[in-house]
């Protein structure tokens, strides 16, 4: 009986669970295969909100992890970890086929990180998926890397990059949309070349080979993709290809082994002469013409920045004239500089002249140098150099126009906005401010008078003096110049509103006009102050002092405040050896070495111990024996016969040189115990010269007029640079 019951039971079990030819199906002979658990065999993937996260597969497995192929269980999935309170939609209950249920359309509606799904079925152990993220839905495009200004036909670099973004501008990393670029703003009918449609990878589409073949300003690109809001790039330019070089700032004449300043600048230009601002070409500088022994040193190759290559430390080791430089760059037409000179040093001066904010001097080899302010080109160191920062704290050589012969000077004179000099050929040249003819209307030396007037015979001069109103950058300026011929005739030219030319009129003259009266002059001196007006004084060969022009402060010394258009004798009948016109006061030294002054005395510049204006000469106090005297703007300085310098008047900038900034109404000794052969008073500074040709200056240094690399003013003498 028992044996029969067993024979019936075996087929019944096989009907229920299946048997192979060997009897029961088994795992290591452990018993029949029974459904026990669920397992995610295909995990949910990262997706976008509203897009399928599948397909997801869940298998019915036994306790050993084998799929129960015959299972047809209904399996349901749901959200496990719900980081953003999302809702799961799609077919969430699926019947297993061959033991596996596939969920092909599951969707989560909210973006979030770290979601999980759970799978459950009756009688089986549930399963949990791996974490996955749901990105926000793509809504728009944005430029992550904007297009930059390029040269025609060159690739836009770095590569333009467009990202797929959600409504808040966040990157949708799962997006794989095709993104297309086109020209949006097209100012020159350009054509966009390269691969213009690119699929997004990790939410970003990179365009690596774009170019535009037509130059224009203000191009913009537009990006678009199906179903997304497009976007427009920032504007950019397409420039013409670089073709040539040009000197923006020319080399200026300087001394041996000193950096050429201001720094030389070379620009990269397109074929139409516009700066190629995208150029970073390497530009190399070399000597083109000049003395054979000359060597150019410094940084000779410089990469352009925004299309400009700046050479800050170039210098030459050999003096000479006719130097030019050659700028070159690979694939571009080179450029030749204007001519300039390199002068030897140390400098040994034969004379110096202090102007309003600059100083000039002449060396023993007849070269003129100037230093300080250059806002009108009054330094004379080259055309085109009247730019911010072109002032010089050390002497720079005065040079003639390119292509013209070098000039050899015997003396120079500095005033407000212009300077003048006399050459060894007795010709007068001026530079700086010159619309009235005083400066010759040029930044480098010009002969006085219009060069094209063939009927005008150039006057030969023994000496000239630059006069005019006190001036700062942008102020009104009335400049004039006067000089004396070798035969003693006085001539003036320039502004003449106050009769400062002495020709009996108030007509401005662009050519030298004879001073009226037929007097024979040994020397003349131009003066002037912004409020009081310009004037001129001179001393005749008979030692008589005369003045003409503005006289509101009594600076003509004739006992009145009436202006004169022709020379009027200075009152008192004194015999003068020297006369000097300052701002609105004048001074002189008699043939017996006594100093006298007249005119304004607001700062004690008359030196008589008072602040009282005088319309006739008053003696300078102290009973010093003076060899010469120089009237500045509001102060005066003189040399006694023993060679010591004394000054008086305004001292707000230390221009008296006594170590203080206290103004004085009578002479005080200049500190330093210098033995000087000449002294010259300027605006708010003073300079002196030793018998061996060494120049010293003191006082205001706002523009470098002391000629020394000091940090501000000095109330004691400092040596001018580049001297022994």
Secondary structure, 3 states (H helix, E strand, C coil): CHHHHHHHHHHHHHHHHCEECCEECCCCCCCCCCCCEEEEEECCCCEECCCECCCEEEEEECCCCCECCCCCCEEEEEECCCCCCCCEECCCEEECECCEEEECCCEECCCEEEECEEEEECCEEEEECCCEEEECCCCEEEEEECCCCEECCCCCCCCEEEEEECCCCCECCCCCCEEEEEEEECCCCCCEECCCEEECECCEEEECCCEECCCEEEEEEEEECCCCECEECCCEEEECCEEEEEEEECCCCEECCCCCCCCEEEEEEECCCCECCCCCCEEEEEEEECCCCCCEECCCEEECECCEEEECCCEECCCEEEEEEEEECCCCECEECCCEEEECCCECEEEEEECCCEEEEEECCCCEEEEECCCCCCCCCCCCCCCCCCCEEEEEECCCCCCCCCCCEEEEEECCCEEEEEECCCEEEEEECCCCCCCCCCCCCEECCCCCCCCCCCCECCEEEEEECCCCCCCCCCEEEEEECCCCCEEEEECCCCCCCCCCCCCCEEEEEECCCCCCEEEEEEEEECCCEEEEEEEECCCCEEEEECCCCCCCCCCCCCCEEEEEECCCCCCEEEEEECCCEEEEEECCCCEEEEECCCCCCCCCCCCCCEEEEEECCCCCCEEEEEECCCEEEEEECCCCEEEEECCCCCCCCCCCCCCEEEEEECCCCCCEEEEEECCCEEEEEECCCCEEEEECCCCCCCCCCCCCCEEEEEECCCEC
